[in-house]
Amino acid sequence: MTELTAHAEPCTVEIDAVGHFLDSRQRIIITIDGPAGTGKSSVARDLAHRLSLDFLDTGAMYRAATALAIDLGVDLSDEDAVADTVRSADLRFEWTTDPPTLYAFGRPIMHRLRQPDVSARVSPVSSLAAVRKVLVERQRRIGEVHQRLVSEGRDQGSVVFYDADVKFYLDASPRVRAARRAEQLRRMGQPADLDAIEREITDRDRRDSTRAVGPLTCPDDAVRVDTSDLDQAGVVESLVRLVMARV
Ligand code: DC
């Protein structure tokens, strides 16, 4: 694993030079894993833009699985029933929108993904082995078709695309992640207790990294990026530079 500290030098490469440098026919899979609150999704999306790659949000797929199970009245603790539902929903992305629009049973499901009931129940659903099996297969099929991809989640570099060309693991201290979450809540007009949020984050990290299937882990061959003292633009610049150095 390589460490990238907050003191990495700023990228000095012109944006145009990036597109020029990456051959548009070349297969390139970049994975970005890490816990919530590290800015992973925004960074992954920006990185994909910068390098003209597709962007896969695998958290959206776990959220869709949860929304479908809730809406169809499936018992969320019955992993085979949830997995069957996800399989028959035939989750697909429409790649012409930004971000790509996720469809289930042929209908867009994006409006459900961040609703509170889904957010509250997605973590246990994502620890169901049978559900992970269906979604990991689906993500690998997407990777076969979209061979120029930034894929973001928890197990993308360790399980789904273990042969990825470049792997990143984004991290930040629980306190910083809690402060970012508290800020989001305040912006939505909701109360935020920083200490309580930090405790929740620490508990969830422990659950996610000790679960039996697809645990949150930093692969040995990933570049670990601590985003505690970096803003989003700074993180993306560092990642662009590292991709160019690797590819
Ligand atoms: O990144 P997110 O908050 O949208 O992820 C939603 C949930 O799905 C979260 O509990 C982590 C889980 N997840 C996972 O277990 N594996 C992935 N590849 C992506 C997300």
Residues whose N, C-alpha, C, O or C-beta is under 5 A from the ligand:
A	BS01	DC	T58 G59 A60 Y62 V122 S123 S126 E152 G153 R154 D155
